[in-house]
Amino acid sequence: MAGRLPDRRRWVGAVVLATGDRAWSSPPLVVASSMRRRLLGLRPWSLGHGMLIAGAAVHGRGIAEPLGIVGLDRSGRVVATRRLVPGAALLLDGAALLVELPGAHPLPEVGVRLVARPMLARCRAV
């Protein structure tokens, strides 16, 4: 994971991020392939999946539940983790990518490197 999102075709594959030893893994992540999808994020409910977003800032406007936020550098290393409550905003210094997770999902430890694993199922880009 070199800090780049998968290409912005009409259909994109969902990914799962995991540590090399698979001690931690994300739920399926939808790639925010458009500015509209990035702004909408996971609102109002995460419905058991997460989202992968390019950038270092995220807002909680319109969400109905807290979210877990993971900041990744360009190599896929976790630089910060935070909880985002409805209505708040976060800026994670040093992050090139952000992962929005359902609030109940555990967060990875800072410093671990996450690897993207494509899922077999495809999801429609929105």
C-alpha positions, 0 to 999 in steps of 0.5 A: 500500500503505497498511499495510492487508492485503487484506480477510479473506475466505475466499479472498484473492489473492496479491500480489507486491511490486515497486519502481516500476522493477521492479529488485526483486520478491518471489516470490508472497506469501500474505497471513496472513489469520488469527492461526493462519496468522500464527503458523505463518508459512512453517514448516517450508519456504518452498517458493518463496513468501513471506508478508505479515504485519501487525506488527513482530515475527516468530519463527523457531520451527519453520522449517527454513531461514533466511528473509529478513525485510523491514520496511515502513512504512505507505507501503510503504517498506522500513525494515529487512531482516534474515535470520532463522535457525531459533529466533531472533526479530526486532523491526523498529522502525518496521515496520507490515508484514513480508514473509517471503521464502525465504532464497535470495531477494535482499532489497530496499534499505532506503529503496525503496518497494514497490508491491503488484501483485495476481496473477491466480491466487488462493490459498486463505486458510489 
